[in-house]
Amino acid sequence: MDSLRHLDYLIVKAASEAGRTEPYRDAVVYFFAELLAYWFILAAILMFMSGKTPKRKERAQDTAIAAIGAVLLAVGLRWLIGEVWFRERPFETHQIHHLDIVSPSGSFPSLHAMMTFAFASTVMFIGTFPKWGKVFLLIAVLVAAARVFAGVHYVSDVAVGAALGIGIGKLVSWQSKSLARDMR
């Protein structure tokens, strides 16, 4: 277990130091680690308003509501896990370069990874917007990786957050499809 923790530390240290002397590095990492996740709010609004026919509009609204529900479920699950299992952030236990974008709260699992992967996987698994789902998944990967480059999460934090987010997305999409079948 100690060797995995050490590997986790070595990866976050290398990532947080990578390109540090480049003038715009921190601004780019900040954008991906902190601001890009907010794009999902705009995406949900646009998704909710899309659809040319009444049936497509209803499916789009159902997908947007399910994706938002998945995000809320991720927030709740992250809170529960944080109450049971606290892990300090990398910059709190190691001398590494980090962006000042978080308060000193638990690191495990990454809430950003959970939320973005829950949203993206819900959209992908429901299948109303397959291309959007792939774009959201790419954005979720970028957000998760940037959190490591920002020095605020270990790789295991974002990996577990991503896995939990995908699981939440699968569960919510399955429930959403089941509910839609029952309503017909």
Beta strands, then each sheet from edge to edge (+ up, - down):
end
